[in-house]
Amino acid sequence: MRITTRAIKQEVVHLPAPQEFSMGNTGLVISDSDIACYSRPEAGNCILIGSEDPECDIQDEVDPDNWNDNFSEQWTTQAIRQAQRFPTLGITSQTRGAVGLYDVTEDWAPIYDKSSIDGYYMAVGTSGNQFKNAPVAGKIMAALVAQNDTDHDLTPIHINLDYIGYDLNIGNFSRLREINPESSFSVLG
């Protein structure tokens, strides 16, 4: 594989919404790149806050078999950033939320490919954001399995994205592709 993956520790904050908010009725999913956080409504009139991974934050690359799954100062950083937008957001001393791992590639673009092991396919390096792309990822993987005798590095498989009428070159997600330093998610500088 030319493209590899690594594990990055990620933390998501879970706080009660400000009293004047009704997150279940009027809450929005927000991506705010000025504070480098996203937020969305959470059950029980709460707010969930995640990081957009700005350059100023430490990327905690960990051994996925041996890592600290406790909250760190990053939890407080994200809560304080969100409080800039919601001044009445109460930041509790009790840390709640989730701590988990992202699998990321060097250019933060996923790998959708077969492996060097016959019959084994990969959908990895998705950096935690690909859940919303699951239908397309499933279509990509189905095309790869159906065309298992095709080397999509030499003759890239294409699929049509029906809803937008786009011809997608699956070779862009190859494990053997060149690293894309121009990727909008790239941390290569």
C-alpha positions in Angstrom: 0.0 0.0 0.0 1.3 3.4 -0.9 -1.4 5.1 1.3 -1.4 4.1 5.0 -3.7 4.7 7.9 -3.1 5.8 11.5 -5.3 6.2 14.5 -6.1 9.7 15.9 -7.8 10.2 19.3 -11.0 12.3 19.0 -13.2 13.8 21.7 -16.8 14.9 21.5 -18.3 17.1 24.2 -21.9 16.6 25.5 -23.4 19.5 27.5 -26.8 20.6 28.5 -28.1 23.3 26.1 -28.6 26.8 27.4 -31.9 27.2 29.1 -33.4 29.4 26.4 -32.7 26.7 23.8 -35.0 23.9 22.7 -32.5 21.8 20.9 -35.0 19.1 20.0 -37.4 21.6 18.4 -35.2 24.3 17.0 -31.6 23.1 17.3 -29.5 23.1 14.2 -26.5 21.2 13.0 -23.8 23.9 12.8 -20.2 23.8 11.4 -18.4 26.9 12.6 -14.9 27.1 11.1 -14.1 30.3 13.0 -14.1 28.4 16.3 -13.2 25.1 14.6 -16.2 23.2 16.1 -19.3 21.6 14.9 -22.4 21.1 17.0 -25.7 19.4 16.8 -28.7 18.7 19.0 -28.4 15.8 21.4 -31.2 13.9 23.3 -32.4 15.5 26.5 -32.1 19.1 25.3 -28.3 18.8 25.1 -25.7 19.9 22.6 -23.0 17.7 21.1 -19.8 19.5 20.2 -17.0 18.1 18.1 -13.7 19.5 16.7 -13.0 20.5 13.1 -9.3 19.6 13.8 -7.7 23.0 13.4 -3.9 23.2 13.0 -3.6 24.7 16.5 -4.9 21.6 18.2 -2.7 18.7 18.9 -3.4 15.6 16.8 -3.0 12.8 19.3 -1.8 9.9 17.1 -2.1 6.7 19.2 -1.5 3.0 19.2 -5.0 1.7 18.6 -4.2 -1.3 20.8 -2.9 0.8 23.7 -4.3 4.3 24.2 -5.8 6.5 26.9 -9.6 6.7 26.4 -10.1 9.4 29.0 -11.0 13.0 28.2 -8.1 15.5 28.0 -7.9 19.3 27.9 -9.3 19.1 24.4 -12.8 18.6 26.0 -12.5 21.9 27.8 -11.1 23.6 24.7 -14.1 22.5 22.6 -16.6 23.5 25.3 -15.0 27.0 25.6 -14.9 27.5 21.9 -18.7 26.7 21.6 -19.4 29.0 24.5 -18.1 31.9 22.3 -21.2 31.3 20.2 -23.6 30.5 23.1 -22.6 32.7 26.0 -25.1 31.1 28.3 -23.8 27.6 27.6 -23.1 26.1 31.0 -19.7 24.3 31.1 -19.9 21.7 33.8 -17.0 20.1 35.7 -18.4 16.7 34.8 -17.0 15.7 31.4 -19.5 13.9 29.3 -19.4 12.9 25.7 -17.3 10.3 23.8 -13.7 9.5 23.3 -12.8 7.4 20.3 -10.4 6.9 17.4 -10.5 8.1 13.8 -8.6 6.1 11.2 -7.0 8.6 8.8 -4.8 8.5 5.7 -2.0 10.9 5.0 -4.3 13.1 2.8 -7.4 12.4 4.9 -9.2 10.9 1.9 -10.6 7.4 2.4 -9.3 4.1 0.9 -12.0 2.2 -0.9 -10.1 -0.7 -2.6 -9.4 -4.4 -2.7 -6.3 -5.5 -0.8 -3.4 -7.7 -1.8 -5.2 -10.6 -0.1 -7.6 -12.2 -2.6 -11.2 -11.5 -1.7 -10.4 -8.9 1.0 -11.7 -5.4 0.5 -11.1 -2.2 2.5 -13.2 0.9 3.3 -10.7 2.6 5.7 -9.1 5.9 6.5 -12.5 7.6 6.6 -11.5 10.0 9.4 -14.9 9.6 11.2 -16.8 11.8 8.7 -17.7 9.2 6.1 -20.7 7.8 7.9 -22.8 10.4 5.9 -21.3 9.0 2.7 -22.3 5.4 3.6 -24.7 4.9 0.6 -22.0 6.0 -1.9 -19.3 4.1 0.0 -21.6 1.0 -0.3 -22.1 1.6 -4.0 -18.3 1.9 -4.5 -17.5 -1.2 -2.6 -20.3 -3.2 -4.5 -18.7 -2.0 -7.8 -15.3 -3.2 -6.6 -16.5 -6.6 -5.5 -18.5 -7.0 -8.7 -15.5 -6.1 -10.8 -13.0 -8.1 -8.7 -11.0 -9.2 -11.8 -10.4 -5.6 -12.8 -7.3 -3.8 -11.6 -8.8 -0.4 -10.9 -5.3 1.1 -10.6 -4.6 0.3 -14.2 -8.2 0.6 -15.5 -10.1 2.7 -12.9 -13.7 1.6 -12.3 -16.2 4.4 -12.7 -19.7 4.7 -11.1 -22.4 7.1 -11.8 -23.7 9.2 -8.8 -27.3 9.1 -9.8 -28.6 12.1 -7.8 -26.0 14.5 -9.1 -25.2 13.0 -12.4 -21.5 12.7 -11.7 -19.1 10.1 -13.0 -16.9 9.1 -10.1 -13.5 7.6 -10.8 -13.0 5.1 -8.0 -9.2 5.1 -8.7 -9.2 8.3 -6.6 -9.6 6.1 -3.5 -7.0 3.5 -4.4 -4.6 2.2 -1.7 -1.9 2.7 -4.4 -2.7 6.3 -5.3 -0.3 9.1 -4.9 -0.8 11.2 -1.8 -2.9 14.2 -2.7 -1.2 17.2 -1.0 -4.0 19.5 -2.3 -6.7 17.6 -0.4 -9.0 20.0 1.5 -8.4 17.8 4.5 -4.6 17.4 4.1 -2.4 18.1 7.0 0.7 17.9 4.9 1.0 21.7 4.8 
